[in-house]
Amino acid sequence: MSIAMKQKQKASRVIYLILGIAVTCLFLFPLYWMVSTSLRAPGSTFINPSFFPESIQFTAYVLETENGVSIWSYFMNSVVVSLGTTILTTILAIPAAYAIGRFRNKTVSTIIFIFLVAQMMPSSLILTPLFVTFSNLGLINNHLGVMLADATITIPFSVIILRTYFKDIPKELEEAALIDGAGPYATFLRIMVPVTYPGIITAISMSLIMSWGDMVFSLTLLTKDSLRTLPLILYKAMGELGVRWEVLMAYATIVILPIIIMFVFLQRFLISGLTAGSVKG
Amino acid sequence: MTTTNKLRRRNTLLFLSFVLPAAIYMVLMVIFPIFYNIAISFKNVDLMNFARGGSEFVGLQVYKDIFEDPILGTSLKNTLVFTFWCLLFQFPIGFAIAMLFSRSFPGAPALRGINFIPWMIPMVAVAGIFKYMFNADIGIINRLLTSLHIISEPIQWLAYGDTAMASVVVANIWKGVPFNMILLATALTTLPEDVYEAAIIDGASPVQRFFRITVPLLKPAMLSVLTLGFIYTFKVFDLIYVMTGGGPGASTEVLSSLAYRFSFTEYNFSEGAAVANVLFVLLMIVGLFYIHLVNKEDRERSGK
């Protein structure tokens, strides 16, 4: 390669980098605006907020809600619901994904079809029946009810992601374990599950994120204020607090923060979760 | 012969022991509710009789009622308009960003990763942020447009039908772009480089290379992104419910928000169930095409 060509390539790399940073700043501006608004003094958002906050205050983060409850107690409700949903999802989805990824029989394609339909199904389709059934079972105003409902989204998603991981394991690995005298369950737990750990981390983190962000099931199944989850409180606060934007943006930041933290540590797994969950072509 | 049968039976039992817990869950929490929803839509279930029973079979009356109500047509039209504008913008924007970040320059993978964040953000937070930005009095969007002299008066974005629809579309595009970007960027990295080198030697321009090589090779990924994008956008609920509540009037009411309103604001569970069924049937038309794509890929993968 000539020197002129190399220099040209170097210049184009710099242009791409500048362009990339510009696109990122523009695209993520809403997040900057949310955080910077949340750090303003109470009431300062009645007038046009400036681009940079004049002083940084955390008042909005420690404020109690209209009902005199700290926002962090709703945070704990969300933690309980998303952890519960994820545990339920993991226990049910991993063996199921293994079965449809490794076994070949007539029912497999039917089961895959059901999970794919469930993945595309709108929540409103099962909302009315769940509300009626849960009312009769006493699962309204019960975190267990929300976990069971959230899992209708996370289980199909996890099974569909995980089955491709189980499918790609070489047959020899499984056969070797079986020849060594390990039973089928021991092979599954000691060989198959550890080998698919990237997929399992992906499924777990996607389940956490999806159940963390759910609003529609909490909205329908939780009417008691003390049980409500964070996304629901953000929604309710938007009606009640009106123009207290610094408080609303603090709530929004608290909703988003755990996801950003997960993203920092699990970026690779989260991105592969999206790509594995769909047709790659 | 008997040993193979025995082996086969053992295998079936083993298969069932792995799949049954999830299968039971799916039957109870998904399949049964889907059929129950159909049953509710053929009855007159409301606040008075949903818990104690006593609702009656009314045949197709509920469907007759909702099809005669102009709100169903309006919501269907809004759902289609919303989906159309979202896909029209999020796909090319996502594609363009994917093209940019698939170039090799320092920091490209990191920047691509950071731009993925909006896709993971809960819809209710997206709705909150954009409701703030589209606020007529202190919203940053009006301020930006006035300072650039694009508008002279602040726009009451969420107070009028067309601008309210534009606002929810913009918010949804922001969440949808990373999804398009990541899937297309992943597909772009799998394209064979030697084809491009040969095209350059043959004197093909960048535009020719894009339309003659990139687009045809990326067709399966593009199809998948558009189908999934359609499904996710067509059933949107949280964003509309939080940002506009379907209003002003019914100008942003979509099928899923209408189903919710019928069931849980007006407590007319049968009408809510019927609207949800209409939404599901429409989704499944595109959904079955997506399932066809998945099965095709499955066959190709196992054929390798």
HADDOCK unambig.tbl for C-alpha pairs under 7 A between the chains (distance, minus, plus):
assign (segid A and resid 13 and name CA) (segid B and resid 105 and name CA) 5.15 0.50 0.50
assign (segid A and resid 16 and name CA) (segid B and resid 105 and name CA) 6.68 0.50 0.50
assign (segid A and resid 17 and name CA) (segid B and resid 105 and name CA) 6.28 0.50 0.50
assign (segid A and resid 17 and name CA) (segid B and resid 106 and name CA) 6.87 0.50 0.50
assign (segid A and resid 24 and name CA) (segid B and resid 111 and name CA) 6.94 0.50 0.50
assign (segid A and resid 24 and name CA) (segid B and resid 115 and name CA) 6.35 0.50 0.50
assign (segid A and resid 30 and name CA) (segid B and resid 129 and name CA) 6.87 0.50 0.50
assign (segid A and resid 34 and name CA) (segid B and resid 129 and name CA) 6.43 0.50 0.50
assign (segid A and resid 47 and name CA) (segid B and resid 138 and name CA) 6.62 0.50 0.50
assign (segid A and resid 48 and name CA) (segid B and resid 138 and name CA) 5.09 0.50 0.50
assign (segid A and resid 92 and name CA) (segid B and resid 21 and name CA) 6.11 0.50 0.50
assign (segid A and resid 92 and name CA) (segid B and resid 22 and name CA) 4.95 0.50 0.50
assign (segid A and resid 93 and name CA) (segid B and resid 22 and name CA) 6.45 0.50 0.50
assign (segid A and resid 95 and name CA) (segid B and resid 18 and name CA) 4.92 0.50 0.50
assign (segid A and resid 95 and name CA) (segid B and resid 19 and name CA) 6.29 0.50 0.50
assign (segid A and resid 96 and name CA) (segid B and resid 18 and name CA) 5.53 0.50 0.50
assign (segid A and resid 96 and name CA) (segid B and resid 19 and name CA) 4.30 0.50 0.50
assign (segid A and resid 96 and name CA) (segid B and resid 22 and name CA) 6.21 0.50 0.50
assign (segid A and resid 99 and name CA) (segid B and resid 15 and name CA) 5.80 0.50 0.50
assign (segid A and resid 99 and name CA) (segid B and resid 18 and name CA) 5.87 0.50 0.50
assign (segid A and resid 99 and name CA) (segid B and resid 19 and name CA) 6.00 0.50 0.50
assign (segid A and resid 103 and name CA) (segid B and resid 15 and name CA) 6.94 0.50 0.50
assign (segid A and resid 116 and name CA) (segid B and resid 291 and name CA) 6.98 0.50 0.50
assign (segid A and resid 120 and name CA) (segid B and resid 231 and name CA) 6.72 0.50 0.50
assign (segid A and resid 120 and name CA) (segid B and resid 287 and name CA) 6.91 0.50 0.50
assign (segid A and resid 121 and name CA) (segid B and resid 280 and name CA) 6.71 0.50 0.50
assign (segid A and resid 122 and name CA) (segid B and resid 235 and name CA) 5.71 0.50 0.50
assign (segid A and resid 122 and name CA) (segid B and resid 280 and name CA) 6.88 0.50 0.50
assign (segid A and resid 124 and name CA) (segid B and resid 256 and name CA) 6.16 0.50 0.50
assign (segid A and resid 124 and name CA) (segid B and resid 259 and name CA) 6.76 0.50 0.50
assign (segid A and resid 124 and name CA) (segid B and resid 260 and name CA) 6.68 0.50 0.50
assign (segid A and resid 124 and name CA) (segid B and resid 276 and name CA) 5.95 0.50 0.50
assign (segid A and resid 125 and name CA) (segid B and resid 34 and name CA) 6.73 0.50 0.50
assign (segid A and resid 125 and name CA) (segid B and resid 273 and name CA) 6.89 0.50 0.50
assign (segid A and resid 125 and name CA) (segid B and resid 276 and name CA) 5.03 0.50 0.50
assign (segid A and resid 125 and name CA) (segid B and resid 277 and name CA) 6.54 0.50 0.50
assign (segid A and resid 126 and name CA) (segid B and resid 33 and name CA) 5.42 0.50 0.50
assign (segid A and resid 126 and name CA) (segid B and resid 34 and name CA) 6.08 0.50 0.50
assign (segid A and resid 126 and name CA) (segid B and resid 37 and name CA) 6.80 0.50 0.50
assign (segid A and resid 128 and name CA) (segid B and resid 263 and name CA) 6.76 0.50 0.50
assign (segid A and resid 128 and name CA) (segid B and resid 269 and name CA) 6.50 0.50 0.50
assign (segid A and resid 128 and name CA) (segid B and resid 273 and name CA) 6.47 0.50 0.50
assign (segid A and resid 129 and name CA) (segid B and resid 33 and name CA) 5.40 0.50 0.50
assign (segid A and resid 129 and name CA) (segid B and resid 36 and name CA) 6.11 0.50 0.50
assign (segid A and resid 129 and name CA) (segid B and resid 37 and name CA) 5.71 0.50 0.50
assign (segid A and resid 130 and name CA) (segid B and resid 33 and name CA) 6.73 0.50 0.50
assign (segid A and resid 132 and name CA) (segid B and resid 50 and name CA) 6.44 0.50 0.50
assign (segid A and resid 132 and name CA) (segid B and resid 51 and name CA) 6.73 0.50 0.50
assign (segid A and resid 135 and name CA) (segid B and resid 51 and name CA) 6.93 0.50 0.50
assign (segid A and resid 136 and name CA) (segid B and resid 51 and name CA) 6.39 0.50 0.50
assign (segid A and resid 152 and name CA) (segid B and resid 29 and name CA) 6.81 0.50 0.50
assign (segid A and resid 152 and name CA) (segid B and resid 30 and name CA) 6.78 0.50 0.50
assign (segid A and resid 213 and name CA) (segid B and resid 122 and name CA) 4.39 0.50 0.50
assign (segid A and resid 215 and name CA) (segid B and resid 238 and name CA) 6.97 0.50 0.50
assign (segid A and resid 216 and name CA) (segid B and resid 238 and name CA) 6.85 0.50 0.50
assign (segid A and resid 231 and name CA) (segid B and resid 124 and name CA) 6.17 0.50 0.50
assign (segid A and resid 235 and name CA) (segid B and resid 124 and name CA) 6.77 0.50 0.50
assign (segid A and resid 235 and name CA) (segid B and resid 242 and name CA) 6.38 0.50 0.50
assign (segid A and resid 252 and name CA) (segid B and resid 125 and name CA) 5.29 0.50 0.50
assign (segid A and resid 256 and name CA) (segid B and resid 121 and name CA) 6.17 0.50 0.50
assign (segid A and resid 275 and name CA) (segid B and resid 183 and name CA) 5.97 0.50 0.50
assign (segid A and resid 279 and name CA) (segid B and resid 221 and name CA) 6.99 0.50 0.50
assign (segid A and resid 279 and name CA) (segid B and resid 224 and name CA) 5.89 0.50 0.50
assign (segid A and resid 279 and name CA) (segid B and resid 294 and name CA) 5.91 0.50 0.50
assign (segid A and resid 280 and name CA) (segid B and resid 187 and name CA) 6.88 0.50 0.50
assign (segid A and resid 280 and name CA) (segid B and resid 221 and name CA) 5.61 0.50 0.50
assign (segid A and resid 281 and name CA) (segid B and resid 220 and name CA) 4.57 0.50 0.50
assign (segid A and resid 281 and name CA) (segid B and resid 221 and name CA) 4.83 0.50 0.50
